[in-house]
Amino acid sequence: MPDSYALKRYDSATLPVGFSTPPSDGFNCCFKAEMRYRVIHPDPAPASDSEPMLEVIGVGHRYGAVEVLRDISFAIRPGEKVVLLGCNGSGKSTLLKILNGLIAPGSGQFRYQTEEITPTRLKSPDLHRRFRGEVALLFQNPDAMLFNPSVFDEIAFGPRQMGLDDVAQRVRHWADQVGVGAHLQRPPFTLSGGEKQKVCLAALLALEPKVLLLDEPTAALDPRSTGWLVDFLGGLNITTVTTTHNLSLAPELGKRGLVLGEDHSLIHDGPIQALLADMEKLAAANLVHTHRHRHGNLEHRHTHVHDWQ
């Protein structure tokens, strides 16, 4: 498989419980999991002078009279891991479909590697093949993506459509990577929700895309599966855009955040950590809530964020 698709190699170290200071040997951080820590190398920063991989310029969209996106502009460079946040109904899924070329924006432009993507342009066989092979979208509901008689055929479908000659190798490699290698002969509908999600992910990665778009990928996952997916996505050296309305999960999925407000405009484009410190902006995006708490005979209200764990 290409180097860009090798999962990041972790240098493992079992450290004492409570260890919180990174060792002084060049590693930058450590993550705790089941009382163990993994020490990892920092991700390289995307080159600021590189051409954008994805570029959205003044994009707006309506479904009939209902506005779902308003004057959205941003650029994403190769290798960036971006989190798209917003409350339900803010336009996240619609924006991902535009980035995947499934729908055309009502106004503005979407460009992939500087080339404008429109329904007419996608009729060009060369562009259609390149774009469909390089930009992949994982739907929130895996059942919407599964239609083949076996897991093997599901993962093989894309490579077969592209006429690739190493289909079986790709299927087994990505099935093993996501942990469904033992289910290759099973019908997808017999799998659990989490297993279906993994099959869909393997089916997309079998094409070795340059961009992976994920629509609320943890919405139906339990905490263990969510933790696995966060680790897995973090180890893929490709450009990712992941939607969520879960604030505490967002920093695990990327360093840069795009936030859609309730008016369907882009109200934040910048570091996730800066966003998390801006309670006023979070409230404006309906990403935090206020409710009453009781402590004995005392009652009070405050803004609240629930943890994903």
C-alpha positions as semicolon CSV with decimal commas, in nm:
position;residue;x (nm);y (nm);z (nm)
1;M;0,000;0,000;0,000
2;P;0,122;0,359;-0,056
3;D;0,318;0,520;0,229
4;S;0,047;0,783;0,272
5;Y;-0,192;0,504;0,366
6;A;0,022;0,339;0,627
7;L;-0,128;0,384;0,971
8;K;0,093;0,593;1,195
9;R;0,345;0,382;1,379
10;Y;0,304;0,422;1,751
11;D;0,599;0,389;1,985
12;S;0,432;0,217;2,280
13;A;0,536;0,262;2,639
14;T;0,362;0,144;2,952
15;L;0,396;0,421;3,208
16;P;0,299;0,448;3,574
17;V;-0,062;0,538;3,646
18;G;-0,091;0,913;3,680
19;F;0,201;0,986;3,447
20;S;0,125;1,316;3,277
21;T;0,459;1,466;3,169
22;P;0,584;1,368;2,824
23;P;0,926;1,202;2,824
24;S;1,217;1,416;2,710
25;D;1,311;1,206;2,408
26;G;1,142;1,407;2,136
27;F;0,788;1,279;2,176
28;N;0,525;1,545;2,224
29;C;0,227;1,388;2,393
30;C;0,074;1,077;2,535
31;F;-0,276;0,938;2,543
32;K;-0,421;0,721;2,815
33;A;-0,622;0,411;2,731
34;E;-0,704;0,137;2,981
35;M;-0,434;0,262;3,220
36;R;-0,174;0,259;2,942
37;Y;-0,023;0,538;2,739
38;R;0,078;0,558;2,378
39;V;0,348;0,807;2,291
40;I;0,312;0,948;1,941
41;H;0,495;1,179;1,707
42;P;0,333;1,514;1,626
43;D;0,143;1,542;1,299
44;P;0,323;1,754;1,040
45;A;0,152;2,089;0,983
46;P;0,001;2,136;0,634
47;A;0,212;2,362;0,416
48;S;0,056;2,709;0,422
49;D;0,176;2,781;0,067
50;S;0,030;2,463;-0,084
51;E;-0,268;2,477;-0,318
52;P;-0,599;2,408;-0,141
53;M;-0,729;2,054;-0,163
54;L;-1,086;2,177;-0,110
55;E;-1,205;2,534;-0,160
56;V;-1,553;2,672;-0,094
57;I;-1,622;3,025;-0,219
58;G;-1,940;3,208;-0,122
59;V;-2,149;2,890;-0,120
60;G;-2,518;2,913;-0,043
61;H;-2,792;2,655;-0,078
62;R;-3,167;2,622;-0,038
63;Y;-3,416;2,339;-0,039
64;G;-3,709;2,520;-0,192
65;A;-3,771;2,825;0,026
66;V;-3,563;2,689;0,315
67;E;-3,210;2,826;0,340
68;V;-2,956;2,570;0,463
69;L;-2,622;2,737;0,381
70;R;-2,542;3,109;0,364
71;D;-2,229;3,256;0,202
72;I;-1,981;2,990;0,320
73;S;-1,613;3,034;0,233
74;F;-1,306;2,839;0,345
75;A;-1,009;2,645;0,207
76;I;-0,865;2,316;0,330
77;R;-0,507;2,221;0,249
78;P;-0,364;1,872;0,193
79;G;-0,324;1,675;0,514
80;E;-0,550;1,894;0,730
81;K;-0,788;1,731;0,974
82;V;-1,087;1,962;1,004
83;V;-1,392;1,930;1,226
84;L;-1,720;2,077;1,100
85;L;-1,943;2,162;1,394
86;G;-2,299;2,281;1,419
87;C;-2,629;2,191;1,578
88;N;-2,879;1,965;1,405
89;G;-3,019;2,139;1,098
90;S;-2,731;2,384;1,061
91;G;-2,632;2,252;0,716
92;K;-2,340;2,022;0,794
93;S;-2,462;1,724;0,593
94;T;-2,556;1,943;0,297
95;L;-2,209;2,097;0,296
96;L;-2,047;1,751;0,296
97;K;-2,264;1,649;0,001
98;I;-2,145;1,957;-0,187
99;L;-1,782;1,867;-0,105
100;N;-1,852;1,518;-0,241
101;G;-2,013;1,650;-0,559
102;L;-2,346;1,484;-0,482
103;I;-2,532;1,814;-0,503
104;A;-2,436;2,144;-0,664
105;P;-2,441;2,459;-0,452
106;G;-2,727;2,696;-0,522
107;S;-2,477;2,982;-0,534
108;G;-2,101;3,022;-0,514
109;Q;-1,831;2,773;-0,613
110;F;-1,675;2,452;-0,490
111;R;-1,325;2,367;-0,617
112;Y;-1,123;2,049;-0,583
113;Q;-0,750;2,096;-0,634
114;T;-0,827;2,438;-0,790
115;E;-1,074;2,290;-1,043
116;E;-1,439;2,394;-1,011
117;I;-1,671;2,098;-0,956
118;T;-2,011;2,122;-1,125
119;P;-2,257;1,859;-1,255
120;T;-2,154;1,945;-1,612
121;R;-1,783;1,913;-1,540
122;L;-1,834;1,583;-1,359
123;K;-1,972;1,439;-1,683
124;S;-1,615;1,443;-1,814
125;P;-1,497;1,080;-1,781
126;D;-1,146;1,176;-1,668
127;L;-1,259;1,421;-1,399
128;H;-1,541;1,193;-1,286
129;R;-1,304;0,900;-1,239
130;R;-1,040;1,108;-1,060
131;F;-1,283;1,292;-0,833
132;R;-1,485;0,983;-0,739
133;G;-1,167;0,792;-0,663
134;E;-1,007;1,069;-0,457
135;V;-1,296;1,215;-0,254
136;A;-1,500;0,975;-0,039
137;L;-1,801;1,036;0,187
138;L;-1,900;0,817;0,483
139;F;-2,272;0,860;0,544
140;Q;-2,409;0,884;0,896
141;N;-2,633;0,581;0,841
142;P;-2,426;0,285;0,715
143;D;-2,737;0,106;0,590
144;A;-2,764;0,374;0,320
145;M;-2,431;0,252;0,176
146;L;-2,462;-0,126;0,199
147;F;-2,618;-0,321;-0,087
148;N;-2,384;-0,608;-0,182
149;P;-2,436;-0,976;-0,090
150;S;-2,117;-1,009;0,119
151;V;-1,871;-0,794;0,310
152;F;-1,601;-0,889;0,057
153;D;-1,816;-0,768;-0,233
154;E;-1,904;-0,451;-0,045
155;I;-1,541;-0,352;0,004
156;A;-1,453;-0,467;-0,349
157;F;-1,729;-0,272;-0,519
158;G;-1,542;0,058;-0,561
159;P;-1,212;-0,092;-0,680
160;R;-1,401;-0,311;-0,927
161;Q;-1,590;-0,011;-1,063
162;M;-1,257;0,167;-1,110
163;G;-1,112;-0,133;-1,293
164;L;-0,828;-0,180;-1,044
165;D;-0,627;-0,500;-1,071
166;D;-0,543;-0,563;-0,704
167;V;-0,897;-0,582;-0,569
168;A;-0,856;-0,885;-0,343
169;Q;-0,540;-0,741;-0,186
170;R;-0,713;-0,411;-0,114
171;V;-1,017;-0,584;0,033
172;R;-0,818;-0,800;0,272
173;H;-0,584;-0,519;0,371
174;W;-0,858;-0,274;0,469
175;A;-1,084;-0,539;0,617
176;D;-0,797;-0,633;0,849
177;Q;-0,720;-0,270;0,927
178;V;-1,074;-0,196;1,046
179;G;-1,123;-0,533;1,214
180;V;-1,377;-0,705;0,989
181;G;-1,143;-0,953;0,824
182;A;-1,326;-1,244;0,984
183;H;-1,659;-1,136;0,833
184;L;-1,572;-1,118;0,463
185;Q;-1,822;-1,388;0,361
186;R;-2,108;-1,261;0,579
187;P;-2,397;-1,058;0,440
188;P;-2,356;-0,699;0,562
189;F;-2,712;-0,686;0,699
190;T;-2,619;-0,950;0,962
191;L;-2,354;-0,725;1,119
192;S;-2,391;-0,494;1,416
193;G;-2,418;-0,118;1,360
194;G;-2,054;-0,063;1,452
195;E;-1,938;-0,344;1,223
196;K;-2,143;-0,202;0,936
197;Q;-1,974;0,135;0,991
198;K;-1,634;-0,034;0,971
199;V;-1,728;-0,212;0,647
200;C;-1,838;0,117;0,491
201;L;-1,513;0,280;0,600
202;A;-1,307;-0,005;0,453
203;A;-1,504;0,019;0,129
204;L;-1,411;0,385;0,095
205;L;-1,047;0,341;0,194
206;A;-1,005;0,057;-0,054
207;L;-1,006;0,328;-0,321
208;E;-0,720;0,506;-0,138
209;P;-0,886;0,849;-0,151
210;K;-0,703;1,174;-0,086
211;V;-0,998;1,323;0,102
212;L;-1,225;1,148;0,351
213;L;-1,552;1,319;0,449
214;L;-1,734;1,176;0,751
215;D;-2,089;1,269;0,850
216;E;-2,140;1,223;1,226
217;P;-1,940;0,898;1,221
218;T;-1,975;0,835;1,597
219;A;-2,348;0,911;1,625
220;A;-2,452;0,545;1,657
221;L;-2,134;0,409;1,818
222;D;-2,079;0,304;2,178
223;P;-1,785;0,456;2,373
224;R;-1,544;0,172;2,291
225;S;-1,619;0,190;1,919
226;T;-1,595;0,568;1,931
227;G;-1,251;0,545;2,088
228;W;-1,140;0,298;1,822
229;L;-1,263;0,524;1,541
230;V;-1,089;0,832;1,687
231;D;-0,759;0,641;1,703
232;F;-0,805;0,496;1,355
233;L;-0,885;0,828;1,188
234;G;-0,593;0,991;1,368
235;G;-0,362;0,736;1,212
236;L;-0,470;0,802;0,852
237;N;-0,237;1,042;0,673
238;I;-0,502;1,196;0,449
239;T;-0,719;1,506;0,449
240;T;-1,030;1,458;0,661
241;V;-1,343;1,663;0,727
242;T;-1,558;1,524;1,006
243;T;-1,894;1,662;1,118
244;T;-2,017;1,646;1,475
245;H;-2,213;1,848;1,728
246;N;-2,024;1,683;2,013
247;L;-1,787;1,947;2,151
248;S;-1,580;1,725;2,377
249;L;-1,513;1,484;2,089
250;A;-1,412;1,758;1,843
251;P;-1,050;1,807;1,962
252;E;-0,992;1,433;1,915
253;L;-1,091;1,459;1,548
254;G;-0,891;1,762;1,434
255;K;-0,710;2,079;1,532
256;R;-0,910;2,318;1,314
257;G;-1,280;2,382;1,359
258;L;-1,543;2,520;1,123
259;V;-1,868;2,614;1,294
260;L;-2,202;2,667;1,124
261;G;-2,438;2,891;1,317
262;E;-2,813;2,857;1,344
263;D;-2,840;3,117;1,067
264;H;-2,645;2,870;0,844
265;S;-2,344;3,101;0,809
266;L;-1,985;3,020;0,906
267;I;-1,926;3,180;1,247
268;H;-1,585;3,030;1,330
269;D;-1,284;2,911;1,133
270;G;-0,982;2,850;1,350
271;P;-0,826;2,637;1,625
272;I;-1,061;2,405;1,812
273;Q;-0,915;2,501;2,148
274;A;-0,988;2,870;2,093
275;L;-1,345;2,780;2,007
276;L;-1,393;2,576;2,322
277;A;-1,294;2,878;2,530
278;D;-1,553;3,103;2,360
279;M;-1,874;3,020;2,543
280;E;-2,063;3,305;2,375
281;K;-1,987;3,169;2,029
282;L;-2,072;2,816;2,135
283;A;-2,406;2,933;2,269
284;A;-2,474;3,122;1,944
285;A;-2,417;2,797;1,754
286;N;-2,643;2,602;1,995
287;L;-2,352;2,376;2,086
288;V;-2,392;2,423;2,462
289;H;-2,704;2,425;2,674
290;T;-2,826;2,567;3,003
291;H;-3,031;2,369;3,251
292;R;-3,103;2,353;3,621
293;H;-2,889;2,160;3,870
294;R;-2,981;2,067;4,225
295;H;-2,729;2,028;4,506
296;G;-2,926;1,944;4,816
297;N;-3,164;2,236;4,873
298;L;-2,977;2,462;4,632
299;E;-3,072;2,503;4,269
300;H;-2,879;2,690;4,001
301;R;-2,850;2,719;3,621
302;H;-2,535;2,725;3,412
303;T;-2,409;2,655;3,064
304;H;-2,318;2,291;3,027
305;V;-2,121;2,063;2,795
306;H;-2,153;1,685;2,824
307;D;-1,846;1,467;2,779
308;W;-1,844;1,207;2,498
309;Q;-1,703;0,937;2,725
